[in-house]
Amino acid sequence: MVRNRAVINVDMPKGTINKNIYGHFAEHLGRCIYEGIWVGEDSPIPNTNGIRNDVLQALKNIKVPVLRWPGGCFADEYHWKDGVGPREQRKKMINTHWGGVIENNHFGTHEFMMLCEMLECEPYICGNVGSGTVQEMSEWIEYMTFDGESPMANWRKENGREKPWKLKYFGVGNENWGCGGNMRPEYYADLYRRYQTYVRNYGDNQIYKIACGANVDDYYWTEVLMKNAGRFMDGLSLHYYTIPGDFWLGKGSATDFTEDEWFITLKKALYIDELITRHSTIMDKYDPEKRVGLIVDEWGTWYDVEPGTNPGFLYQQNTIRDALVAALHFHIFHNHCDRVRMANIAQTVNVLQAVILTRGEQMILTPTYHVFDMYKVHQDAELLAIESSCAEYEHRGETLPQVSITASKNGEGTVHISLCNIDHRNEAVVDLEFRGDSLARKQVFGTMLTANEMNAHNTFEKPDAVKPEPFRQIELGQHTLMAKLPPMSVVTLAIVEN
Ligand code: AHR
């Protein structure tokens, strides 16, 4: 058996892993906001001011650092004024993108900001460029952040919020190359310059402005945006979904898939490394100081919807395969932490690669949730330099690295190492060498997420089929550590003083 080897340079920090890499995205889509998060104050489902308690607790536990809202495609047809004031009087609208259902606007700005306060996370609001006006966008900012006498601030106060909110992250449109207006990059770059001018900083509220970035490998979009509007932005987004099949002809099932689909899914997940590298290279040309962050504000797996569910609701199950996709993304985001300042999984509850699924009053945590939980230790920690040589994971003549490793050191000096073995058949043996520190007088604690079946997942009947367990397959030497990873596994090790 070929062994995997890695040297972890404990004294070579490579940059801070921005905690916002562990960010989330919740859109008015299917059962994400309504039922998944918001049930209303009169619901029999236990809630706090309309937000369901079980979901709130679960999200607090993974330390959600930032939450993007209200879309997605929904953002460019959302008119925020319809979502404030007494709920029963709020105007209804058709959610044309997502199932043509009626949106009652019961979850609006006040409810979203309250949710962020409860989660103690930063709000990231995406404004409407596709079908909204400059005035509408500028008034939204005034409504949320102006402290004093003004038409919008007074209206906010009438609606029950005296003090302005702090709003850091604001997106100027979403996917404006597609659902957000089908624009050419030259046209959007000009519109971006115009709209962002009126996204004002009131008082000491400083807004980090995020421009709509490219779809997957549209490098031309990044080139034009950086060239024509780079100096007006703080962040540029990137969207990439891992789709095993074809977007239009059949994406593949979330749970009923073959070994070939397992392999292609992980291969496509790894592709985000090339995308980030190439988009970053273009950004480097215009912004060598790396002032502008690359904001991967939509990522995750996208499969065919669960049989019998509304095709416009994008509801899918989540298996150990998704857990590995998430882990690989985090390792890649860590490696690019000099440029990637935020990432937002699509989406938090009941949509695409959700961390939580609900059914009425029931809630389950997905394998992806457990990866967020195991990896929260890396938030805001220093990335450590690693040199590795990995065994090959071979499938039908194609190969991928069998193991992926990332390591960080937190403010207290604790080193955390996360490893994943994407091989669906074989165990992986990993020899880790520690440089710059000794392992003598250290203890290692490990947590592992694994399964015996490729499609292992949690259901409302068996909510704990895939859940973290202690990991003990470790041998500790003076400067070395050997770990045996079962097939299809994600492990996090904590190296602590004895
Ligand atoms: O996350 C689902 C959709 O995917 C979003 O609304 C859109 O931005 C993207 O195409």
Boltz pocket constraint, residues with backbone or C-beta under 6 A from the ligand:
constraints:
  - pocket:
      binder: B
      contacts: [[A, 27], [A, 71], [A, 72], [A, 73], [A, 74], [A, 174], [A, 175], [A, 298], [A, 346], [A, 347], [A, 352]]
      max_distance: 6.0
